[in-house]
Amino acid sequence: MKKHLAAIVSAFAFATVPAFAQTKPALDPAAVQATRQMMEAMKIREVMIQSLKQAEQAMPAQIRGSLTSLVQNDKNLNAQQKQAALADLEKKLPALLAANHALFSDASLVDEMLQEMVPLYAETYTVDEIHQLSAFYGSPVGQKMLANMPKLMTQSMAISNRIMMPRIQKMMEQTAQAVMAK
């Protein structure tokens, strides 16, 4: 019985070890090198930096909106307390936005993300496939795709939001009505 219990405990312990802590097979050095070359052809560093700049520009409105909504929807606060909390939020917002800027401006952020992405590509594609991707991204049409990707992603997200938000809002209204009916 003790052996059976020990086997269950050790199996559970292994299953709960975070994925990053479990050993993975070593990566093919050729795949790693090819992936890095592909990322250069993709100009992925520049794309990531541009994406982070765009995300940072959107963050002040999102942060203000989210925090304002939290205060406004706090049922434990009366109108006067909400007004005071919102005034306090406005005072603290510049420091929060400065911290947000520091986070998005940290050069090590892109380096760390790229370092983590290399194994992802190297494990997903063969060396030959990575070379084919590099050739595509190095081609004129590949470069055009990369140049247009930020705009396409932004517009795609706007389309997704336009289509999804009414559905999400309807779902939330139905949920609120169901809760209020109880």
Sequence and secondary structure as in RCSB ss.txt:
>XXXX:A:sequence
MKKHLAAIVSAFAFATVPAFAQTKPALDPAAVQATRQMMEAMKIREVMIQSLKQAEQAMPAQIRGSLTSLVQNDK
NLNAQQKQAALADLEKKLPALLAANHALFSDASLVDEMLQEMVPLYAETYTVDEIHQLSAFYGSPVGQKMLANMP
KLMTQSMAISNRIMMPRIQKMMEQTAQAVMAK
>XXXX:A:secstr
 HHHHHHHHHHHHHHHS GGGS      HHHHHHHHHHHHHHTHHHHHHHHHHHHHHHHHHHHHHHHHHHHHT T
TS HHHHHHHHHHHHHHHHHHHHHHHHHHH HHHHHHHHHHHHHHHHHHS HHHHHHHHHHHHSHHHHHHHHHHH
HHHHHHHHHHHHHHHHHHHHHHHHHHHHHHH 
